[in-house]
Amino acid sequence: MPDPTASPESSGPILQVRRADLLAAVARVLDYRPTAEVPHHGRVAALAAAVASRLEGTDPHQVFLAGLVHDVGLLDEQWDLAHPLNLTEQANRPLTRSHPLVGAQMLAEIPSLLGVAEIVLDHHEWTDGHGYPRGKSGEEVPRASQVLRLADTCDFILREQGSPELLALLDAVRSRAGRQVTPEILEAGLDALDQPGFYAQLLAGDDVNLLVQTTARHLAEDHFVTTGAEMTALLELLATLADAHASDHIGHSRRVANLTVMVAMAMGLSAEETAKAKWAALVHDLGMVAVPKTLLNEPRLLSEKELRDVRVRSTRVGEFLGPVEGLEEVTRVAACHSEAFDGSGCPDGLSGQAIPLGARLIAVCDTFDALTSRRPHRAARDTSLALDILIRGSGGMFDPEVVSAAVPVLLINQPADPGLEPAWT
């Protein structure tokens, strides 16, 4: 069946959103930590763009985008990397060694990011042949990937040594990156770091975030998402990261999005309204990355306080998508999916029609998929029981009109075995 939310190429996209802004949101998700730190992907992207701008034949825009998402292939393993790994430690972790391949595969599924995928694929290769995953050497390593390797190495040094004096940093970069990249790229990197004021901007999180924002505007001002299909694919990338945070959520956001589309169509929503509801459903659980994994994976029923904490934190989607211009309505719908029709939900206690219709749709579809999926503390519920819970919640947690439209749709669109598909399909 054709995707009703995909705008034809000729008619243009429903929303005006810059591609770089969405990838910067991916970077914020990848870089999230409970305590404030200098964002790894943001710093690597800003530095890589500065280096690429000094090299003929290397596209700073593509390198910048690749920097924002270069470690996307780590998926859930990213959350456990509190400290950077040296080469020996990486060699002993097969999942870490394979992440350039996995990331390139994920990105290559989005046609507009094929060039970015090629850069990411080789960003851990060294010109001396000691990199990974394929042990390339010399001119086999693309220049753009070498630029990203250099920027990644600089970030590693800064995390390892804190905030060294500039001269000490330059010496360390010469010592380590000399084996990884060509002399031309090394000198371009040293020149970028030596520019007045630039190194200081790399040392504080707020400064790096501002640097990412200004770099995006400078390099990608007119690079917008061109179709509804591309918007869906980019938001599916965010959905993959959100679902990877909990062991039993793989595929959850995509299933909720697909069910949301079916219910929206059953209610007679327009193609534009349906598209926005689907996109909000894809990112509705993005705030879950702020919930401790230990809480999400508890093999017991959570207390009321713990459940509310999970629900409140899960509405923090705005922290990741708030800076994305043009996506404000989608972000608001996603952030309201835990509101209850009777006003007892969170984060703002909205009720009735004050809750965006898309959020009311997502609330029903999200609950159905959660009930019919396995969780650490219980087996999956059968469809009839899940529908009974939705019906009993009609007028309380859920909009009665949405429940009425959803029940027949959910009855015939139940997942065969939720949670088994690979995270990036």
Order of alpha helices (4+ residues) and beta strands (2+ residues): alpha-alpha-alpha-alpha-alpha-alpha-alpha-alpha-alpha-alpha-alpha-alpha-alpha-alpha-alpha-alpha-alpha-alpha-alpha-alpha-alpha
